[in-house]
Structure formats: structure tokens, C-alpha cells
């Protein structure tokens, strides 16, 4: 694969702060992870004996009103263990969420989606319950999704990437620039199935073209906003598109598409107009294509690590092997590493 050496990339870094703009961006979409997970402030959320999330104090003040559903102790929040199966747990949580939604006080619930995600743990083979995707961030539950990078090898401009502008009516990140195609893993849908569905709905990628999707791994990160906590894992796919391909939206969730050079994509991602939680997918693609490399990114190793945060190692309470990251990434040169503490 041809490596891109672009002198303009060297202009992206701040000499005064000795930190690249790309590392700043990676720290932004990992702001909760690099905070040390607010150790001692957020409490593990336990379902059927397994930790499935983390809950902030601003959410606990609402849950404490439902003692028949949530047991809040000094160390953790537990869904009532008397709820023995998937259906009962789902119903009890849904009743609480609908009650809170009617009060119209919680920011996350104002973006109710009527689409449910499964609540899972690596240590149990089946989903423990499901809840509306808008509420997952209140409990710090892991989200899974798919993202497709649609790209063109342009004969004159080199590597070019299609971006979409999200609809201004979207419940989250309205009007922001985003990856070519993306979507969450809803209950009842598989990974490839979701990718194919979203590609058709968002960009009219169908037929023989969709068969060219190439799975390219995952990115994982831990973001926080006023809405809640977002421990996200995205399954990423690459799709090389014909030069004459013009994406057409079919579900009303996209305002516009734009084909940009790799450098233009980087600059767009560094602006407030780009969806922060989609930046990992773009950076991962540009690293794999060699556009971002150890020669033009002084914090390359840290950047790569922050695209693959080990979320599965965080939700292990009460295991003594659980770790908490120190609240910073060292940035003093190529030898700098992320430091983890037991």
C-alpha cells in the first residue's frame, strides 16, 4: 500500500503546547477514559451479578426515587436481583425511563429514539435486557455500532473520502459532519446485516457495490457529554467507490454528502462542525492507509492506543484486576506512553 508523505500535515501541530491537534482530538473523544473514570464518583451498575455500566451522581439522584427497581449502596447501583429474566428486567427499566421521560428534565431522554439496544457483558452469553438507545448513556452501558468509510482513489487528487452531513432534525449531533455511513446495533440485527441496511438507507449503496464492503476491525473509546457516558465500540468497514458514484440518501437522515481529499477530511474533523464520536473511525482509516504515520504524527503511538481503549477491561467490578487509567496521556515525545494503574 502506498504511504502518503504530505508536508502539509506537519503544519497541524502546536509547537507551543507540544501536542498534535490529532492527539487533542483523541483526548476529546476519550475525555471520560482519561479522567480516570471519575473514580469514586461514578458507581458500577450491576445487573444479574455483572457490571454492565457506570452511573454518574446526576443520574443517581433520579434512580434513588425507585427503590423497588434500583438498590443504591455506597459502592454500586444494582438492578433489583428479584427481576429474574430478560423480559422482566426490560419492562421494569422501561417503566422507570418512561416516568422520567414525562418529567422532561433529563437531557438524554429528550432525544428518545424508539429503538432498543441490548445490554450485554462479555462474561454472559446472552443479553440481560434491552432499553431505548437514548437511555444507554445514563447508565454508561457499552454501545455497539457500525461505520463505513466510503473512499475513492482519485487519479488527480489521490485518496478522497465521502462524508455526510447529518440531518438538522436528528436527535443527536444535528447538522454535524459524519462518516459516510453509520448506525447502531439495534436489538435483532447482526453486524453485517446492520451495515448493509444502513448503507442502503443512508447512501443508496446496494447490489454488487455493497458486496465490496471490507471489514477492517474495530475502534473503541470512552466519551462523556452532558447527556451521559459513551463507552463505544464501532465495527469499521471500508468501501472503495467508483469515481462516478453519487450517494443518495433514502431515509431522510442526511442533509448532504461531500467528497473531500484526505487532508480536507482531517481539517474538517478538527472543527466543531464534525461529530466528535465519529472522528475515531476517520483517524483509524487514515492510519491504516498510511496517511497518518510515525513520520508526520509525533504522538502516533498514543494516538493509535486511544483508538482502541480496552473497554472490556474496565467493567470488571468487583474484580481486583480492574484497572483505572491515570488522568492524562504523557506527551513528551515519541517515547510517551499511556500509563495504567491497578
Secondary structure, DSSP 4 states (H G I P E B T S, - for coil): -PPP--GGGGGGEETTTTEEHHHHHHHHHTTTGGGTTTTTTSEEEEETTEEEEEE-HHHHHHHTT-TTTEEE-SSEEEE-TT--SHHHHHHHHHHHHHHHHHHT--TGGGG--S-EEEEEETTEEEEEEEEEGGGGGGTTPPEEEEEEEEEEEETTTEEEEEEEEEPTT-SSSTT-EE-SEEEE--TT--HHHHHHHHHHHHH---HHHHTT-EEEEEEEEEEEETTEEEEEEEEEEEEE--TT-----SSS-EEEEEEEEHHHHHHHHTSTTB-GGGHHHHHHHHHHTTSS-TTT-TTHHHHHHTTB--GGGT--TT-TT--EEEEEE--SSTT--EEEE-
